[in-house]
Amino acid sequence: MRRAERVLLWAAVAVLAVIAFAALWPGVLATGDPLQTDVRAALLPPSSEHLFGTDQSGRDVYSRVVYGAGRSLGIGLLATGVALVVGLVVGALAGVAPRGVDAAMMRVNDVLMAFPEFLVALVVVAMLGPGPVNIAIAVTLAAVPVYVRLARVQTRTLRHAEHVEAARILGVPRLRAFTRHVVPGVLGTLSVLATIGIGSSILAAAGLSFLGLGPSEPTPEWGLILAGGRNVLGQAWWISVFPGIAITVTVVSATVIGRILRARADGRAT
Amino acid sequence: MSAALEVRGLRIAFGADPVVDGVGFQVASGECIAIVGESGAGKSLTARALLGLTPADARVAVDTLMIDGTDATALSEHGWRALRGARIGLVAQDALVSLDPLRRISAEIAEPLRLHGLARGRSALGARVRELLRRVWMPDAERRARQYPHELSGGLRQRALIASAIAAAPAVLVADEPTTALDATVQARILGLLREIADAGTAVVFISHDFAAVRRLADRVLVMQGGAVVESGLVAEVLEHPQHEYTRQLIAATMHDPRVAPTTPSEPVLVAAEVSKSFGGVPAVIDASFALAQGRTLGVVGESGSGKTTLARMIVGVESPDAGSLRWSGAPRVQLVHQNPLGAFDPRWTIGRSLREALEAAGVPRARRADRVAELLAEVDLAPELADRRPSAHSGGQRQRAAIARALAADPEVLVLDEPVSALDPSVRERVLRLLARLQQERRLTMVLVSHDLDVVGAVADDVLVMQDGRIVEQGATADVFAAPQHPFTQELLDASGPVSP
């Protein structure tokens, strides 16, 4: 690995570590209660007392951003994890299914893939109604088609790989050869893609919250905090800018790690 | 006559490790010199250095480098460009990657002519391209010129590549393993073509690991080992009286005497009667009838597409015949060793885990498996600690040994080997072949060895079966077939690999 790449990787890991810490133990990092309002201290600019300033209700933006980390990171990991498992199962089934079934499954998948992920998520929320659980479902469903496609093609390739045939010739039963040699191989490829997917799931969830389709006030959620500062952006830029930075560095860090992992996986494969 | 190419004191290093250390030779016009060695000997790197094409991180130093009267000792990239193609040409090993897939053959050959301003105007270029294609004996040249590389067979692609390399009539032609990926008969034709080019006055540098090919083509030979020339001289003299131990090994590893099998008859374990198999209407094997004798080795020889692999796969039971029958005496325990051991192991598993899986499938109780893995590895001369490594951390020879060990885990009676040594260096190949011979004796194995290499088959097979276009055209005891081939194709194959012993 080149030196610049190594520096970038460790920087991304450090950023994610801080955010993961904030997600797990927000009380340690936060300087106040994220829900505590104080009308006399409304719209204060960043200071040593309020690192990121305060919002219209006088809540500490820094503490709200810290407490919001858990929700954002959680939804990113959960949505990606569930999408990966669903994608693996559906894709592997399509990979071994008869031609007709496979073709039908793939055409449905193609239709879903034809729309941007965010649009699919919006449609799902429109059908299920707003709310934090529903945006989690929506983001998950929107992420699934990519995994299905990749899992299917990997299954097709690995099924006929020489080492799988070799195991069959040695007398390993068909199903066992499949679960031992094919599925882990597919999972390996998918998990690399998933690292990149975490970033886009976080972004999609924050986007839906920003539009008011996610958790409702006063829940500390990055997209929601950002939306809350929209109307006073001229006087109090800090309300929107800091959660915006939080979203950006999280998404960029997750994506950087994912891409480097993928490059290494590709390098190993050749 | 002055030399067309003269090299003195060529040294190439990556970091602190010298890979080529003080190589020097000269080649006269009309002469062919061969550089022979195994992977890592530095022969390919030497070839690249002659064209100024070493990798960017290589440090190259040379005392003298004269190419066709030009001093190329310290040439800039700009200077090299005027030289390459015009004064010194390169034919690489893999014509498919060397030719631009999006360009027609004629455009590929015309490029050096245009670059060096040797032919102007469409008609002049066209005429020169046609002349070059005729010179490399391209069949159906008019049509081939309009085709793309993927439409040509390996041999024709190699001809096209040679045509483009000699287009600007360079004084020196460097051919880096130009025939390694080709079938024996095609290889013989390409070697003949290179000899013709040398006879017409070009100095040819031929890089190879194969002494049999060298003998057919070269006048003089340099043997390289570990970056240095260990022996050099006239081909006939080196072959007759090799001075260096390594040369002797290489010669022994690439040229065998055909095996004289004991004629004691044994029971057939398998009788095949008119077995046929086709894929999507294209016949792969047609009416194959033969018997596999207990405790003997049957060699299956043929060129790519001859159906030999399909036949092997039917014997193992991975494919079933469309027609005909394979009758076994008793319930057979058959195992297969794949051509490519890297693909035959799960890349995520250690070798030990793959071996344990094979033992599990063979019904060996869990408690016994660890010991059996060590025993199997010892049987194929591998150290037990190699079990903890993944396939990618092994050398090609180690992987093939491990693949053989895995096949033995099931305690087979019949072992089918599909091109087991074709990807290996000669000395490694020699050791694997010796291992197979030993295992056969110790375990009383019956073996089927599929190969395109007559020399390998001649060295280990008791009986041989020659295939062409899906049919068995000749079969019999190896010594008989080699001594008096009946079918014209067998004769051509034997001619192509050179007389195995003079």
Interface residues (C-beta under 8 A of the other chain):
Chain A: A161 E162 H163 E165 A166 A167 R168 I169 L170 G171 V172 R180 H181 P184 G185 G188 R268
Chain B: V316 G317 V318 Q335 L336 H338 N340 G343 A344 F345 D346 P347 R348 E357 A358 E360 A361 A362 S392 R406 A407 A409 A410
